[in-house]
Amino acid sequence: MNKSIIILKREYLTRVRKKSFVILTLLVPFLFAAFTILPAWLAMQDDTEKRTIAVCDESGLFPDKFENTEFTSFHFIPSEEFLKLKDHIAGSSFYALLFIPSDIVETSRAELFSDRQVTMDIKSMLSGKLETVIEAGKKKQIIDQAGIPDLEERLAAARTNIKLETIKVNEKGESVKSSTEVAMAAGYVAGFIIYMFVFIYGAMVMRGVMEEKTSRIVEVIISSVKPTQLMFGKIVGIGLVGLTQLLFWIIILTVIMTVVPAFIGTEEVMKQSQNMMAAQATGGEKNIALQGIEMISNLNLPLILGTFLFYFLGGFLLYSSLMGAVGAAVDNEEETQQFMMPVTIPLIFSIIILFPIIKNPEGSLAFWASVIPFTSPVIMMARIPFGVPVWELVLSMVVLALSIWGTIWVAGKIYRTGILLYGKKVNLKEILKWITYKN
Amino acid sequence: MELFKATDVIKDYAGHRALDRVSISVREQSVFGLLGPNGAGKTTLIRIINQITAPDSGELSFMGRRFSSQDISLIGYLPEERGLYKKMKVGEQAVYLAQLKGMSKHDALKSLKYWFEKFEIQPWWNKKVEELSKGMQQKVQFIITVIHRPKLLIFDEPFSGFDPINTNLLKTEILRLKDEGATIIFSTHNMGSVEEICDHIALINQSKKVLDGNIHDIKEQYKTGIFEIETLAGANTDEVFQTHGFNLLEQEIRGIRKRIKFQKTNGESNNELLYKLTANLELCSFREVIPDMNEVFIQVVNQANQKRK
């Protein structure tokens, strides 16, 4: 076993010290943070430039509708002055010139003159103001014509907004506020992370085995250690590389999420970003962010983290031992394709059914996919935030553990024969024969 | 004393017998040549000695006791298909492989320093293997093979890919290791180097051992009664050869001398032969032609293959 540790150490250190690993490990959380925080932070950046806008109101509908704000002030001008100013706006002190024609109610058109491109904020602020006033005017006209008293109040009262609170009742009969959205997000993220890591790090095992085979160093190594020790050291070493990366991502992301808002000097950013995310997810209620945090803490976090670790390692062991066997069986990169296909199809299948399953985590597809070991690491993990019966979870875990044992046994057989076989194209039939070799 | 002994080793691969009751015995502090054409089973036997594969049946003993998995750290192996991690630094890699052979890091560093100085490759310690020339890589690989001072060294085609200078360096080192007490199993097709460094050989052909023994005994055994003599250019040799029934193989006039190569047909001793020749000819030189290993190899393999047919 001591020699396995030496191998494990090499496999781990050479990969962790690689530039690509360091860059990816450090960069990804920043990119992720940038994509969530930056838009919110930018949206927070108020326009602080002082601007004066000249308004020429020929319709006479807006005499007191434009109120000066901290940064934007309005100056009403008569029509004659407007005609003069229109051509000389570049030299004037005005930022822009708003022309409201007398027939604005009929045409819904107004004009904004400026010597430069008017900012989005100003444009939408002005059109918003015009719309509100004209809409209110039209509405008032309709209400007056209808002649029904209190119509406006009654219409306002008819407006409805239903809030459906989901409450999960556990076995003890305690009710816990739950959120389908939060469970879906947690399930999707957990399942996807497992899929991604199993795929990337499984392929890394395969390439590692192939590197040793094609460079022929394997013959030197297995004259010192047993092939099983070499395979064990490699798989566990690379698995630890994956865990290290995940750990760093979590730590860095946590630090960014706590430090950056303080650094920018406002907690508003956080709120804003949470609001935006929540708004995107649910279509818009304001304080959902706070509810979301409450609901995340209502998820069974110890269970989720524990099972995540189990399925993360389980999925990795299962697939990486198979991919390691593929690496041992082939002679070059091109040949890997035909064997990688059958190995990765169940993994890809599980990511395809991931979304249907988090939409219906109780169905029979969900059940079978979370028991079959080739899909269970991704699928069971996606279901756990919704709550899974204990017997199903135990069944899934036992099946996975037994399958890992069986897969490693089979992969070990293929591996031992394959790594010493050079320059021979093998097919599936041949590989099946290796499994029956005694050694 | 025997360092390694294999008795009646059999190894089958699906439908193919790679080794058929092969026995070899390697004496301590000797160079043992393992010869045979491609695909004869040499690599399989070497892999069995390295415990990379196990024989289906047969006895293996090492230093007078049963061969055990612990003995692997007393063996150094330079495979025919050589390779190192291309992206790993030379020194780091050498330490790693020495550790896998059971050395401590401290001992490995100390020993490596000695060898790197000896081969004058210290500046390469921190270079990646892929930056080294092929000859350099071979040197590194040789050092890795011998670094843990193994009792038994196995070299599979050690000289392939080496230039003559490095071949010579390697030969000297191998013989020096033998003098220091190591036992060497040496597998090659290069019969010239076999004659230079081997004490004993075994020849394997089509999974069976067809010949083994001391290299000089074998050559003696395979001599075919061919002689080379020099006499005066004017001597009437034809008549002499006809009366004695010698087979004339070659003759050549060189100045005042005539060189003749012939094969005797009766079982007379060298002295009797000399007597017959000196009775009729003025002899300037007389030499019995001993076959070189190349000829022995070809003869034995052809004989064995014919017997099979």
Interface residues (C-beta under 8 A of the other chain):
Chain A: K3 I6 I7 R10 T14 E211 E212 S215 R216 I217 V218 E219 V220 I221 I222 S223 S224 V225 L420 Y422 K433 Y437 N439
Chain B: A14 R47 N50 Q51 I52 T53 A54 I72 S73 I75 Y77 P79 E81 R82 G83 L84 Y85 K86 K87 M88 Y96 L97 Q99 L100 K101 G102 Q141 I144
